[in-house]
Amino acid sequence: MSTIKACKICRLITDEDKCPRCGEKTSREWQGYLIMVNHSRSEIAKKVGIDANGKYALKVR
Ligand SMILES: [Zn+2]
């Protein structure tokens, strides 16, 4: 069984213990789910500071 985790810094969702993007530890304590497919045109991406496409958590503890 794989546990889905999220990065504490960039909030990228992954099943790795370390974020594949920034190397920060990931956490199982996260909430919300956001799939970014066109970050350059997204107002949400600007608001939450996402600068690449992918799956993100909205809150990570
Ligand atoms: Zn990260």
N, CA, C, O and the ligand as a Tripos MOL2 file, in Angstrom:
@<TRIPOS>MOLECULE
protein
  245   243    62     0     0
PROTEIN
NO_CHARGES

@<TRIPOS>ATOM
      1 N           0.8450   -1.1990    0.0000 N.3       1 MET1
      2 CA          0.0000    0.0000    0.0000 C.3       1 MET1
      3 C           0.8800    1.2480    0.0000 C.2       1 MET1
      4 O           1.7340    1.4170    0.8710 O.2       1 MET1
      5 N           0.6710    2.0910   -0.9520 N.am      2 SER2
      6 CA          1.4710    3.3140   -0.9890 C.3       2 SER2
      7 C           0.7050    4.4650   -0.3560 C.2       2 SER2
      8 O          -0.5080    4.6010   -0.5210 O.2       2 SER2
      9 N           1.4370    5.2740    0.3600 N.am      3 THR3
     10 CA          0.8330    6.4200    1.0200 C.3       3 THR3
     11 C           1.1360    7.6650    0.2090 C.2       3 THR3
     12 O           2.2830    7.9110   -0.1650 O.2       3 THR3
     13 N           0.1270    8.4290   -0.0560 N.am      4 ILE4
     14 CA          0.3350    9.6530   -0.8100 C.3       4 ILE4
     15 C           0.7320   10.7690    0.1430 C.2       4 ILE4
     16 O           0.0860   10.9930    1.1670 O.2       4 ILE4
     17 N           1.7900   11.4540   -0.2070 N.am      5 LYS5
     18 CA          2.3190   12.5290    0.6360 C.3       5 LYS5
     19 C           2.4180   13.8200   -0.1660 C.2       5 LYS5
     20 O           2.2590   13.8400   -1.3870 O.2       5 LYS5
     21 N           2.6840   14.8810    0.5570 N.am      6 ALA6
     22 CA          2.8260   16.1700   -0.1110 C.3       6 ALA6
     23 C           4.0260   16.9220    0.4530 C.2       6 ALA6
     24 O           4.3200   16.8400    1.6450 O.2       6 ALA6
     25 N           4.7060   17.6460   -0.4060 N.am      7 CYS7
     26 CA          5.8850   18.4210   -0.0090 C.3       7 CYS7
     27 C           5.4750   19.6030    0.8700 C.2       7 CYS7
     28 O           4.4790   20.2780    0.6060 O.2       7 CYS7
     29 N           6.2690   19.8400    1.9270 N.am      8 LYS8
     30 CA          5.9560   20.9400    2.8410 C.3       8 LYS8
     31 C           6.2860   22.3070    2.2480 C.2       8 LYS8
     32 O           5.7450   23.3180    2.6940 O.2       8 LYS8
     33 N           7.1490   22.3480    1.2650 N.am      9 ILE9
     34 CA          7.5540   23.6210    0.6800 C.3       9 ILE9
     35 C           6.7420   23.9610   -0.5730 C.2       9 ILE9
     36 O           6.0730   24.9930   -0.6170 O.2       9 ILE9
     37 N           6.7980   23.0970   -1.5870 N.am     10 CYS10
     38 CA          6.1260   23.4470   -2.8480 C.3      10 CYS10
     39 C           4.7610   22.7710   -2.9810 C.2      10 CYS10
     40 O           4.0330   23.0330   -3.9380 O.2      10 CYS10
     41 N           4.4070   21.8930   -2.0200 N.am     11 ARG11
     42 CA          3.0940   21.2370   -1.9430 C.3      11 ARG11
     43 C           2.8390   20.2490   -3.0840 C.2      11 ARG11
     44 O           1.6970   19.8470   -3.3120 O.2      11 ARG11
     45 N           3.8800   19.8610   -3.7890 N.am     12 LEU12
     46 CA          3.7490   18.8350   -4.8120 C.3      12 LEU12
     47 C           3.3330   17.5110   -4.1770 C.2      12 LEU12
     48 O           3.8580   17.1360   -3.1290 O.2      12 LEU12
     49 N           2.3960   16.8030   -4.8040 N.am     13 ILE13
     50 CA          1.9520   15.5160   -4.2890 C.3      13 ILE13
     51 C           2.8100   14.4050   -4.8830 C.2      13 ILE13
     52 O           3.0480   14.3640   -6.0900 O.2      13 ILE13
     53 N           3.2700   13.5060   -4.0170 N.am     14 THR14
     54 CA          4.1880   12.4480   -4.4180 C.3      14 THR14
     55 C           4.0470   11.2780   -3.4630 C.2      14 THR14
     56 O           3.4630   11.4280   -2.3900 O.2      14 THR14
     57 N           4.5770   10.1020   -3.8330 N.am     15 ASP15
     58 CA          4.6340    9.0040   -2.8610 C.3      15 ASP15
     59 C           6.0480    8.8110   -2.3270 C.2      15 ASP15
     60 O           6.3180    7.8430   -1.6150 O.2      15 ASP15
     61 N           6.9450    9.7230   -2.6650 N.am     16 GLU16
     62 CA          8.3240    9.6640   -2.1730 C.3      16 GLU16
     63 C           8.4230   10.3050   -0.7890 C.2      16 GLU16
     64 O           7.5890   11.1270   -0.4090 O.2      16 GLU16
     65 N           9.4720    9.9080   -0.0360 N.am     17 ASP17
     66 CA          9.7130   10.5200    1.2720 C.3      17 ASP17
     67 C          10.3060   11.9110    1.1420 C.2      17 ASP17
     68 O          10.1720   12.7510    2.0320 O.2      17 ASP17
     69 N          10.9670   12.1360    0.0110 N.am     18 LYS18
     70 CA         11.5160   13.4610   -0.2570 C.3      18 LYS18
     71 C          10.9120   13.9800   -1.5510 C.2      18 LYS18
     72 O          10.6620   13.2190   -2.4850 O.2      18 LYS18
     73 N          10.6840   15.2710   -1.5920 N.am     19 CYS19
     74 CA         10.0970   15.8770   -2.7770 C.3      19 CYS19
     75 C          11.0410   15.7290   -3.9790 C.2      19 CYS19
     76 O          12.2110   16.1000   -3.8840 O.2      19 CYS19
     77 N          10.5550   15.1960   -5.1050 N.am     20 PRO20
     78 CA         11.4130   15.0590   -6.2870 C.3      20 PRO20
     79 C          11.7760   16.4040   -6.9120 C.2      20 PRO20
     80 O          12.6980   16.4760   -7.7240 O.2      20 PRO20
     81 N          11.0750   17.4540   -6.5480 N.am     21 ARG21
     82 CA         11.3540   18.7600   -7.1380 C.3      21 ARG21
     83 C          12.3170   19.5930   -6.3040 C.2      21 ARG21
     84 O          13.2960   20.1220   -6.8310 O.2      21 ARG21
     85 N          12.0440   19.7150   -4.9960 N.am     22 CYS22
     86 CA         12.8860   20.6070   -4.1930 C.3      22 CYS22
     87 C          13.6800   19.8780   -3.1140 C.2      22 CYS22
     88 O          14.5080   20.4970   -2.4460 O.2      22 CYS22
     89 N          13.4480   18.5630   -2.9240 N.am     23 GLY23
     90 CA         14.2440   17.8030   -1.9750 C.3      23 GLY23
     91 C          13.8020   17.9160   -0.5270 C.2      23 GLY23
     92 O          14.4200   17.3270    0.3590 O.2      23 GLY23
     93 N          12.7390   18.6660   -0.2800 N.am     24 GLU24
     94 CA         12.2170   18.8190    1.0760 C.3      24 GLU24
     95 C          11.4960   17.5420    1.5010 C.2      24 GLU24
     96 O          11.0040   16.7900    0.6590 O.2      24 GLU24
     97 N          11.4360   17.2980    2.8210 N.am     25 LYS25
     98 CA         10.6670   16.1710    3.3460 C.3      25 LYS25
     99 C           9.1950   16.3220    3.0000 C.2      25 LYS25
    100 O           8.6610   17.4310    2.9700 O.2      25 LYS25
    101 N           8.5520   15.2000    2.7400 N.am     26 THR26
    102 CA          7.1180   15.2440    2.4610 C.3      26 THR26
    103 C           6.3400   14.8240    3.7030 C.2      26 THR26
    104 O           6.8920   14.2040    4.6130 O.2      26 THR26
    105 N           5.0730   15.1620    3.7310 N.am     27 SER27
    106 CA          4.2310   14.9260    4.8940 C.3      27 SER27
    107 C           2.9510   14.2040    4.4910 C.2      27 SER27
    108 O           2.4020   14.4270    3.4120 O.2      27 SER27
    109 N           2.4870   13.3270    5.3910 N.am     28 ARG28
    110 CA          1.2040   12.6690    5.1430 C.3      28 ARG28
    111 C           0.0340   13.5340    5.5960 C.2      28 ARG28
    112 O          -1.1230   13.2520    5.2810 O.2      28 ARG28
    113 N           0.3530   14.5890    6.3380 N.am     29 GLU29
    114 CA         -0.6780   15.4610    6.8880 C.3      29 GLU29
    115 C          -0.9740   16.5950    5.9150 C.2      29 GLU29
    116 O          -0.4870   17.7150    6.0690 O.2      29 GLU29
    117 N          -1.7720   16.2780    4.9260 N.am     30 TRP30
    118 CA         -2.1040   17.3260    3.9600 C.3      30 TRP30
    119 C          -3.5920   17.2730    3.6210 C.2      30 TRP30
    120 O          -4.2520   16.2510    3.8080 O.2      30 TRP30
    121 N          -4.0930   18.3760    3.1270 N.am     31 GLN31
    122 CA         -5.5150   18.4890    2.8010 C.3      31 GLN31
    123 C          -5.6910   19.1730    1.4640 C.2      31 GLN31
    124 O          -4.8750   19.9990    1.0540 O.2      31 GLN31
    125 N          -6.7610   18.8180    0.7980 N.am     32 GLY32
    126 CA         -7.0940   19.4770   -0.4580 C.3      32 GLY32
    127 C          -6.2840   18.9170   -1.6050 C.2      32 GLY32
    128 O          -5.2440   18.2920   -1.4010 O.2      32 GLY32
    129 N          -6.7660   19.1430   -2.8030 N.am     33 TYR33
    130 CA         -6.1550   18.5250   -3.9530 C.3      33 TYR33
    131 C          -6.3640   19.4390   -5.1440 C.2      33 TYR33
    132 O          -7.4830   19.8590   -5.4410 O.2      33 TYR33
    133 N          -5.2630   19.7380   -5.8180 N.am     34 LEU34
    134 CA         -5.3480   20.6730   -6.9320 C.3      34 LEU34
    135 C          -4.5300   20.1120   -8.0870 C.2      34 LEU34
    136 O          -3.3440   19.8220   -7.9350 O.2      34 LEU34
    137 N          -5.1640   19.9630   -9.2330 N.am     35 ILE35
    138 CA         -4.4200   19.5160  -10.4100 C.3      35 ILE35
    139 C          -4.2190   20.7140  -11.3230 C.2      35 ILE35
    140 O          -5.1780   21.3080  -11.8160 O.2      35 ILE35
    141 N          -2.9670   21.0550  -11.5360 N.am     36 MET36
    142 CA         -2.6300   22.2110  -12.3530 C.3      36 MET36
    143 C          -2.2000   21.7190  -13.7330 C.2      36 MET36
    144 O          -1.2010   21.0140  -13.8680 O.2      36 MET36
    145 N          -2.9640   22.0980  -14.7500 N.am     37 VAL37
    146 CA         -2.6190   21.6520  -16.0980 C.3      37 VAL37
    147 C          -2.1400   22.7930  -16.9850 C.2      37 VAL37
    148 O          -1.5030   22.5580  -18.0120 O.2      37 VAL37
    149 N          -2.4410   24.0170  -16.5970 N.am     38 ASN38
    150 CA         -2.0060   25.1520  -17.4090 C.3      38 ASN38
    151 C          -1.6660   26.3160  -16.4870 C.2      38 ASN38
    152 O          -2.3730   27.3230  -16.4380 O.2      38 ASN38
    153 N          -0.5730   26.1540  -15.7630 N.am     39 HIS39
    154 CA         -0.2310   27.0920  -14.6930 C.3      39 HIS39
    155 C          -0.0330   28.5220  -15.1880 C.2      39 HIS39
    156 O          -0.3110   29.4730  -14.4590 O.2      39 HIS39
    157 N           0.4500   28.6830  -16.4330 N.am     40 SER40
    158 CA          0.7510   30.0370  -16.9020 C.3      40 SER40
    159 C          -0.5180   30.8550  -17.1530 C.2      40 SER40
    160 O          -0.4740   32.0850  -17.1920 O.2      40 SER40
    161 N          -1.6490   30.1630  -17.3210 N.am     41 ARG41
    162 CA         -2.8930   30.8870  -17.5640 C.3      41 ARG41
    163 C          -3.8160   30.8640  -16.3600 C.2      41 ARG41
    164 O          -4.9260   31.3930  -16.4200 O.2      41 ARG41
    165 N          -3.3680   30.2560  -15.2640 N.am     42 SER42
    166 CA         -4.2490   30.0510  -14.1260 C.3      42 SER42
    167 C          -4.0910   31.1390  -13.0750 C.2      42 SER42
    168 O          -2.9810   31.4280  -12.6280 O.2      42 SER42
    169 N          -5.2070   31.7370  -12.6870 N.am     43 GLU43
    170 CA         -5.1990   32.7200  -11.6050 C.3      43 GLU43
    171 C          -4.9320   32.0270  -10.2680 C.2      43 GLU43
    172 O          -4.2960   32.5930   -9.3790 O.2      43 GLU43
    173 N          -5.4320   30.7840  -10.1390 N.am     44 ILE44
    174 CA         -5.2070   30.0370   -8.8980 C.3      44 ILE44
    175 C          -3.7110   29.7770   -8.7120 C.2      44 ILE44
    176 O          -3.1870   29.8960   -7.6040 O.2      44 ILE44
    177 N          -3.0400   29.4280   -9.7840 N.am     45 ALA45
    178 CA         -1.6030   29.1580   -9.7030 C.3      45 ALA45
    179 C          -0.8480   30.3780   -9.1880 C.2      45 ALA45
    180 O           0.0650   30.2520   -8.3720 O.2      45 ALA45
    181 N          -1.2290   31.5470   -9.6640 N.am     46 LYS46
    182 CA         -0.5910   32.7930   -9.2080 C.3      46 LYS46
    183 C          -0.8480   33.0120   -7.7330 C.2      46 LYS46
    184 O           0.0540   33.3810   -6.9810 O.2      46 LYS46
    185 N          -2.0970   32.7800   -7.3190 N.am     47 LYS47
    186 CA         -2.4700   33.0060   -5.9190 C.3      47 LYS47
    187 C          -1.7010   32.1080   -4.9750 C.2      47 LYS47
    188 O          -1.2280   32.5630   -3.9330 O.2      47 LYS47
    189 N          -1.5700   30.8380   -5.3240 N.am     48 VAL48
    190 CA         -0.9400   29.8990   -4.3950 C.3      48 VAL48
    191 C           0.5440   29.6960   -4.6950 C.2      48 VAL48
    192 O           1.2140   28.9240   -4.0090 O.2      48 VAL48
    193 N           1.0550   30.3750   -5.7030 N.am     49 GLY49
    194 CA          2.4880   30.3560   -5.9520 C.3      49 GLY49
    195 C           2.9970   29.1290   -6.6860 C.2      49 GLY49
    196 O           4.1570   28.7480   -6.5280 O.2      49 GLY49
    197 N           2.1430   28.5040   -7.4890 N.am     50 ILE50
    198 CA          2.5520   27.3310   -8.2590 C.3      50 ILE50
    199 C           3.1520   27.7750   -9.5970 C.2      50 ILE50
    200 O           2.5510   28.5710  -10.3190 O.2      50 ILE50
    201 N           4.3350   27.2590   -9.9190 N.am     51 ASP51
    202 CA          4.9860   27.6860  -11.1570 C.3      51 ASP51
    203 C           5.2700   26.5200  -12.0930 C.2      51 ASP51
    204 O           6.1090   26.6360  -12.9860 O.2      51 ASP51
    205 N           4.5830   25.4000  -11.9020 N.am     52 ALA52
    206 CA          4.7370   24.2650  -12.8140 C.3      52 ALA52
    207 C           3.4780   23.4150  -12.7560 C.2      52 ALA52
    208 O           2.7550   23.4310  -11.7590 O.2      52 ALA52
    209 N           3.2160   22.6700  -13.8320 N.am     53 ASN53
    210 CA          2.0530   21.8050  -13.8360 C.3      53 ASN53
    211 C           2.2900   20.5850  -12.9480 C.2      53 ASN53
    212 O           3.4260   20.1600  -12.7410 O.2      53 ASN53
    213 N           1.1890   20.0310  -12.4280 N.am     54 GLY54
    214 CA          1.2950   18.8420  -11.5850 C.3      54 GLY54
    215 C           0.1580   18.7710  -10.6000 C.2      54 GLY54
    216 O          -0.8110   19.5250  -10.6870 O.2      54 GLY54
    217 N           0.2870   17.8410   -9.6480 N.am     55 LYS55
    218 CA         -0.7260   17.6830   -8.6160 C.3      55 LYS55
    219 C          -0.2080   18.2910   -7.3310 C.2      55 LYS55
    220 O           0.9370   18.0650   -6.9390 O.2      55 LYS55
    221 N          -1.0600   19.0650   -6.6800 N.am     56 TYR56
    222 CA         -0.6300   19.7750   -5.4740 C.3      56 TYR56
    223 C          -1.6420   19.6330   -4.3550 C.2      56 TYR56
    224 O          -2.8410   19.4840   -4.5930 O.2      56 TYR56
    225 N          -1.1410   19.6820   -3.1380 N.am     57 ALA57
    226 CA         -2.0080   19.7710   -1.9650 C.3      57 ALA57
    227 C          -2.2670   21.2410   -1.6830 C.2      57 ALA57
    228 O          -1.4170   22.0900   -1.9510 O.2      57 ALA57
    229 N          -3.4360   21.5390   -1.1430 N.am     58 LEU58
    230 CA         -3.7360   22.9260   -0.8130 C.3      58 LEU58
    231 C          -3.1470   23.3170    0.5400 C.2      58 LEU58
    232 O          -2.7120   24.4530    0.7290 O.2      58 LEU58
    233 N          -3.1350   22.3730    1.4770 N.am     59 LYS59
    234 CA         -2.5640   22.6420    2.8050 C.3      59 LYS59
    235 C          -1.6820   21.4690    3.1940 C.2      59 LYS59
    236 O          -2.0850   20.3150    3.0480 O.2      59 LYS59
    237 N          -0.4850   21.7520    3.6870 N.am     60 VAL60
    238 CA          0.4060   20.6990    4.2040 C.3      60 VAL60
    239 C           0.8390   21.0950    5.6010 C.2      60 VAL60
    240 O           1.2990   22.2140    5.8270 O.2      60 VAL60
    241 N           0.6860   20.1610    6.5450 N.am     61 ARG61
    242 CA          1.1250   20.4430    7.9020 C.3      61 ARG61
    243 C           2.5180   19.8920    8.1390 C.2      61 ARG61
    244 O           3.0600   20.0340    9.2350 O.2      61 ARG61
    245 ZN          8.8390   20.3300   -2.9350 Zn       62 ZN62
@<TRIPOS>BOND
     1     1     2 1
     2     2     3 1
     3     3     4 2
     4     3     5 am
     5     5     6 1
     6     6     7 1
     7     7     8 2
     8     7     9 am
     9     9    10 1
    10    10    11 1
    11    11    12 2
    12    11    13 am
    13    13    14 1
    14    14    15 1
    15    15    16 2
    16    15    17 am
    17    17    18 1
    18    18    19 1
    19    19    20 2
    20    19    21 am
    21    21    22 1
    22    22    23 1
    23    23    24 2
    24    23    25 am
    25    25    26 1
    26    26    27 1
    27    27    28 2
    28    27    29 am
    29    29    30 1
    30    30    31 1
    31    31    32 2
    32    31    33 am
    33    33    34 1
    34    34    35 1
    35    35    36 2
    36    35    37 am
    37    37    38 1
    38    38    39 1
    39    39    40 2
    40    39    41 am
    41    41    42 1
    42    42    43 1
    43    43    44 2
    44    43    45 am
    45    45    46 1
    46    46    47 1
    47    47    48 2
    48    47    49 am
    49    49    50 1
    50    50    51 1
    51    51    52 2
    52    51    53 am
    53    53    54 1
    54    54    55 1
    55    55    56 2
    56    55    57 am
    57    57    58 1
    58    58    59 1
    59    59    60 2
    60    59    61 am
    61    61    62 1
    62    62    63 1
    63    63    64 2
    64    63    65 am
    65    65    66 1
    66    66    67 1
    67    67    68 2
    68    67    69 am
    69    69    70 1
    70    70    71 1
    71    71    72 2
    72    71    73 am
    73    73    74 1
    74    74    75 1
    75    75    76 2
    76    75    77 am
    77    77    78 1
    78    78    79 1
    79    79    80 2
    80    79    81 am
    81    81    82 1
    82    82    83 1
    83    83    84 2
    84    83    85 am
    85    85    86 1
    86    86    87 1
    87    87    88 2
    88    87    89 am
    89    89    90 1
    90    90    91 1
    91    91    92 2
    92    91    93 am
    93    93    94 1
    94    94    95 1
    95    95    96 2
    96    95    97 am
    97    97    98 1
    98    98    99 1
    99    99   100 2
   100    99   101 am
   101   101   102 1
   102   102   103 1
   103   103   104 2
   104   103   105 am
   105   105   106 1
   106   106   107 1
   107   107   108 2
   108   107   109 am
   109   109   110 1
   110   110   111 1
   111   111   112 2
   112   111   113 am
   113   113   114 1
   114   114   115 1
   115   115   116 2
   116   115   117 am
   117   117   118 1
   118   118   119 1
   119   119   120 2
   120   119   121 am
   121   121   122 1
   122   122   123 1
   123   123   124 2
   124   123   125 am
   125   125   126 1
   126   126   127 1
   127   127   128 2
   128   127   129 am
   129   129   130 1
   130   130   131 1
   131   131   132 2
   132   131   133 am
   133   133   134 1
   134   134   135 1
   135   135   136 2
   136   135   137 am
   137   137   138 1
   138   138   139 1
   139   139   140 2
   140   139   141 am
   141   141   142 1
   142   142   143 1
   143   143   144 2
   144   143   145 am
   145   145   146 1
   146   146   147 1
   147   147   148 2
   148   147   149 am
   149   149   150 1
   150   150   151 1
   151   151   152 2
   152   151   153 am
   153   153   154 1
   154   154   155 1
   155   155   156 2
   156   155   157 am
   157   157   158 1
   158   158   159 1
   159   159   160 2
   160   159   161 am
   161   161   162 1
   162   162   163 1
   163   163   164 2
   164   163   165 am
   165   165   166 1
   166   166   167 1
   167   167   168 2
   168   167   169 am
   169   169   170 1
   170   170   171 1
   171   171   172 2
   172   171   173 am
   173   173   174 1
   174   174   175 1
   175   175   176 2
   176   175   177 am
   177   177   178 1
   178   178   179 1
   179   179   180 2
   180   179   181 am
   181   181   182 1
   182   182   183 1
   183   183   184 2
   184   183   185 am
   185   185   186 1
   186   186   187 1
   187   187   188 2
   188   187   189 am
   189   189   190 1
   190   190   191 1
   191   191   192 2
   192   191   193 am
   193   193   194 1
   194   194   195 1
   195   195   196 2
   196   195   197 am
   197   197   198 1
   198   198   199 1
   199   199   200 2
   200   199   201 am
   201   201   202 1
   202   202   203 1
   203   203   204 2
   204   203   205 am
   205   205   206 1
   206   206   207 1
   207   207   208 2
   208   207   209 am
   209   209   210 1
   210   210   211 1
   211   211   212 2
   212   211   213 am
   213   213   214 1
   214   214   215 1
   215   215   216 2
   216   215   217 am
   217   217   218 1
   218   218   219 1
   219   219   220 2
   220   219   221 am
   221   221   222 1
   222   222   223 1
   223   223   224 2
   224   223   225 am
   225   225   226 1
   226   226   227 1
   227   227   228 2
   228   227   229 am
   229   229   230 1
   230   230   231 1
   231   231   232 2
   232   231   233 am
   233   233   234 1
   234   234   235 1
   235   235   236 2
   236   235   237 am
   237   237   238 1
   238   238   239 1
   239   239   240 2
   240   239   241 am
   241   241   242 1
   242   242   243 1
   243   243   244 2
@<TRIPOS>SUBSTRUCTURE
     1 MET1         2 RESIDUE 1 A MET
     2 SER2         6 RESIDUE 1 A SER
     3 THR3        10 RESIDUE 1 A THR
     4 ILE4        14 RESIDUE 1 A ILE
     5 LYS5        18 RESIDUE 1 A LYS
     6 ALA6        22 RESIDUE 1 A ALA
     7 CYS7        26 RESIDUE 1 A CYS
     8 LYS8        30 RESIDUE 1 A LYS
     9 ILE9        34 RESIDUE 1 A ILE
    10 CYS10       38 RESIDUE 1 A CYS
    11 ARG11       42 RESIDUE 1 A ARG
    12 LEU12       46 RESIDUE 1 A LEU
    13 ILE13       50 RESIDUE 1 A ILE
    14 THR14       54 RESIDUE 1 A THR
    15 ASP15       58 RESIDUE 1 A ASP
    16 GLU16       62 RESIDUE 1 A GLU
    17 ASP17       66 RESIDUE 1 A ASP
    18 LYS18       70 RESIDUE 1 A LYS
    19 CYS19       74 RESIDUE 1 A CYS
    20 PRO20       78 RESIDUE 1 A PRO
    21 ARG21       82 RESIDUE 1 A ARG
    22 CYS22       86 RESIDUE 1 A CYS
    23 GLY23       90 RESIDUE 1 A GLY
    24 GLU24       94 RESIDUE 1 A GLU
    25 LYS25       98 RESIDUE 1 A LYS
    26 THR26      102 RESIDUE 1 A THR
    27 SER27      106 RESIDUE 1 A SER
    28 ARG28      110 RESIDUE 1 A ARG
    29 GLU29      114 RESIDUE 1 A GLU
    30 TRP30      118 RESIDUE 1 A TRP
    31 GLN31      122 RESIDUE 1 A GLN
    32 GLY32      126 RESIDUE 1 A GLY
    33 TYR33      130 RESIDUE 1 A TYR
    34 LEU34      134 RESIDUE 1 A LEU
    35 ILE35      138 RESIDUE 1 A ILE
    36 MET36      142 RESIDUE 1 A MET
    37 VAL37      146 RESIDUE 1 A VAL
    38 ASN38      150 RESIDUE 1 A ASN
    39 HIS39      154 RESIDUE 1 A HIS
    40 SER40      158 RESIDUE 1 A SER
    41 ARG41      162 RESIDUE 1 A ARG
    42 SER42      166 RESIDUE 1 A SER
    43 GLU43      170 RESIDUE 1 A GLU
    44 ILE44      174 RESIDUE 1 A ILE
    45 ALA45      178 RESIDUE 1 A ALA
    46 LYS46      182 RESIDUE 1 A LYS
    47 LYS47      186 RESIDUE 1 A LYS
    48 VAL48      190 RESIDUE 1 A VAL
    49 GLY49      194 RESIDUE 1 A GLY
    50 ILE50      198 RESIDUE 1 A ILE
    51 ASP51      202 RESIDUE 1 A ASP
    52 ALA52      206 RESIDUE 1 A ALA
    53 ASN53      210 RESIDUE 1 A ASN
    54 GLY54      214 RESIDUE 1 A GLY
    55 LYS55      218 RESIDUE 1 A LYS
    56 TYR56      222 RESIDUE 1 A TYR
    57 ALA57      226 RESIDUE 1 A ALA
    58 LEU58      230 RESIDUE 1 A LEU
    59 LYS59      234 RESIDUE 1 A LYS
    60 VAL60      238 RESIDUE 1 A VAL
    61 ARG61      242 RESIDUE 1 A ARG
    62 ZN62       245 GROUP 0 **** ****
